[in-house]
């Protein structure tokens, strides 16, 4: 119930932001000397893309017989579920990988290094059951008791998964020359997280069905990148900012913060005693996305390869996020349509808009507004204003 209240609150904020954008267009139209030129593709291409990417699948499913012709039987779903899960999981990781690659504007990473860290992360993640098995045999497991469950979320789940994601990053740091500029600390930490997320998403999608695509693509995968980036950001500060604080203490502090963030995120989702407050995970997620954005912006600003003639095309990043995230979103709609029927798909679509509409808007608006100023490190802080990203 509390989660629904959070979604409703965020959707209201989203509607207000869209309404403000519409009002601004009316104002701009009134003062525009050329009324015809006002309706340019450049001004409204984002809106048109959204309408096309959402509208076409809805029209196809609701006005044609394609759902009946290509309906997936239970046998087809069961036989191919793993393959579907792997394919979708791969697409999710690829979408976010291409996003972080687009931000690598000064000293682009070699493809072999990117492939290497992804491979390392996937392989190491496949053995993640070993450390879980060890701590479970030692009696450290989840509990219905909130306090004990929180400790398990932080020092069980958080510690194990952040360590698994950190190992490939550490290998790249120590045994290659790939990590040689500030943004690389965020890039390779995020890439390692994407390898981990690929394996985890495939397992979850195979177990629970492809109708949870949106949760895995918009929440879990981004959260994994954010938590891993916290550790990378701490190492960036040690390497490039030469803080007066003992480097070991800095590393431990950021590592613990990543574990704590991961555990806090999971705790409200897995413990039944606090399930009424799982909406806190959504609010916390929005804060971590904001922090992830600031870490990326700061490390790009601090690049030792900085070139004032090179910049990030925020508009192109926004268009990319609109296309990729909406394609993932509508894939879940199409899956429900072909697995069940158009009525179920339409009901699923409305529920998904309610649950993920604002989240998509937030990711698109927040992760495409970079401001490059050489040497500037904006403070990592969170305020209520982050809930109102600009839609320019």
URVENTA-V977546 format. One line per field, one symbol per residue. phi: phi as a letter, one per 40 degrees, with the letter a starting at -180 (. if undefined). A space follows every 10 residues. Layout:
phi: ???
//
This chain:
phi: .cccccdccc cccccccccc ccdccccccc cccbcccdcc cdcbcccccc ccccccdccc ccbbbdcccb dccdcccccb dccdcccccc ccccdccccc ccccccbccc cccccccccd ccccccbccc ccccccccgc bcaccdcccc cccccccdcc cccdccdccc ccccbbbccb adcdcccccc cccccccdcc cccccccbhc ccdcccccbd cccdcccccd cccccccccb bfcccddccc cccccccccc ccccdcdccb cccbccbccc cccccccccc cdcccccccc ccdcbdbccb accdcccccc ccccccccdc cccccccccb accccccccc cccccbdcdc dccccccbbc bcbdgcbccc abbccccbcc bc
//
